[in-house]
Amino acid sequence: MYSTLVRDARFYEFELEADRSILAAAREERCVVCGCKLHLGHFARKPRGGPHDLSEDAKLRYSLCCAHPECRKRATPPSLRFLGRKVYLSGTVVVVAAMRHGASPARMRALRELFGVSRRTVERWRKWWATAFAEGPFWKAAAAKFLPAVEVARLPASLLERFLGNEEERLILLLRFLGPITGGAPTAHAR
């Protein structure tokens, strides 16, 4: 079950390794503004909704910044762990939002106990998937790749169902797919 997966520290260790790999590739790029070398510029996050025993490194949002003292443009590469500026871990946002369909009082109690998420937060995520995500430029371009069309009213569950593999593989593929909307300023290769 997805809820067990996103509470498993091993899943986040896998995501951490994936983010390290993405960071290593991004670090080979140059600043998109001035072309200078990029330095590490990580920042601490206080992620919610995951296992309680996350390492301190797993709480860092990997980021880069330009080495030139007058530029210092930040380049935040895509992440499997973090979905933009959301406080909750990306896997939790996807899984809880997918489970929220038919959110009875009993299901909401279970979600609150498992992830510490309130009904208001779940509704905010639901609105985000239905509006900001579904109406945004990323989804407008990406939606055309899915035939038949993904049922927008059931996002992200309907999107998660489109990926092949077991639950872990499907969630990882979805998080990789969402990569372009997880970072900040692009690196040079994304121009």
N, C-alpha and C positions, 0 to 999 in steps of 0.2 A: 504494500500500500504506500502511496506517495507520502502520506503524513509520517510514516516511519522513516522513510528515506531521508527527508529533509531534517530529521532530528538526529541523524547518524553522523558522528564526527568524521567517520571515514569518507563520507560523501563530500564534506567540506574540505578535507585534506586533498581530495582529488581536484576539487575546484581551485584550491589554492595553488596546486601544481600547474594547472591549466593557466591560471592568471600569471604565474611566474614565467611561463613559456611565452604568453602574449606580451608581457613586459619586455622580455629579452629581445623579441623581434622588434618591438616599438623602439627600443633603445638604440637599435642600429640605424634608425631614421635620423633626420636632421630637423631642426626647427622649421616650421612652415612659414614663419614670418621672415627670419633673417638667415636661415641656413646653418646656424651654429649647432654645435654638439648639444645633446640633451643630457641633463643630469637627473639623478633620482630626486624626487620631491614628494615622497609618500606622505599621507596624512592619516591620522587615527580616525577610525569610525567606531561607533558603539552599536554594532549590529544586534538586532533583535530577531527572535523567531527561530533561532538555530539551537544547536546543542550548547549547554552551559560551559562545557570544557573546551571551547575554542582556544587555540594558541594565541598569544599576543600578535604574532605575525599575521594570523588569519583576520585580525581586526584592522589591519592596515589597508587602505585603498591605495593601490599602486598608482603612481603618477610620475610624470617627468616634467621638467621645466628647462627652458633654454638656458645655456651656460653664459650667454652674453649679458653683462650686467645692466645694459640699457633696454633689453628686450624682456627676458624672463617669462616669455609666453609659456603657459602651462599646456601640456599635452597629456591627457588622461586616456590611456588605452582602454579598449573594451574589457569587460570583466564578466566572468561567470558568477561571481559572488554578489555583486552589487548591481542593482537596477537603477541607474541614475542616482538621484539624491535620496531615494527612499531609505528609511531607517531600517526596515526589515530586510533580511537577506533575500536575494532574488528568487531562490527556490521556494521560499516561504510565500512570497507574494504570488507566484504562479500557482502553487498548490492550493493555498487557501482561497484564492480567487476562483480557481476551478471547482473547488469543493463547495463554494458558497451557493451554488444553484440549489434551490430548495432549502435554504438555511432556516431550518426549524429551530425553535428555542433549544432543543436538545443538541442539535448540531453546533449551534453557536456556543453553547456551554463547552462542548468538546474542543472546539477551535480555540476558545479562550484558555482552557486548561493546557492544551498542547503547545500553543504558540504565544500566549499572552496577548492576543489580538482582540480588540473590542469590535462590537457590531458596527460602530461608527467608522472604524478603520477599514473593515471589510467593505462597507458601502462606498467608502472613498475610493478603494481599489477598484471596485466594480465600475464606478463612474469613470475612473481613469482608463480602464480597458475599453469601455464603450465610447468614450469621447476622445480624450487626448491621444490614446494609442490608435484607435480605429479611424480617426479622422486626420491623423498626422501624416506627414510626407513619407515616413518609413513604411507604414502599413499600406498606404495607397500604392506605392511602388511594389511592395512585396506581395500583396494580395493577389496580383495577377498571376503569380507563379503556382497558385493552388487551383486545381480543377478537380471536382466542382468547387465552387467558392466556399470559403470558410464561413461558418455561421457566426457573424459578428455578435449577435445577441448572446452567444455562449462563450465568448472569449474569456479566458485563455483555454478553457477545456477543449473547445472545438479545434484549436490550433495544436494543442498537445496531442490530440488523437491522430493528427496527420503524420506524425513522425513514427518511424518504425523501430522496433526493438522492445526490450523489456522496459519496465517503468523507469529505471535509472537511465538507460540509454535515451529514451524519449525525452526525459527532462533535460538531460545534458544537451541533446540536439536542439531543443527549444531555446535553452539559455545561450547556446552559441549563435543561433539564428537571431536572437535579440541583441547580440553584441554591438551592432552599430548605434543602438540607442542607450547604451550603458555608460559610455565614456563622455569625456569633455571635448576639448579641442582636438581635431584630428591630427595625426602625424602626417608626414610628407606623402606617404604612399596613398593616403585617402583623399588627396586633393581632387 
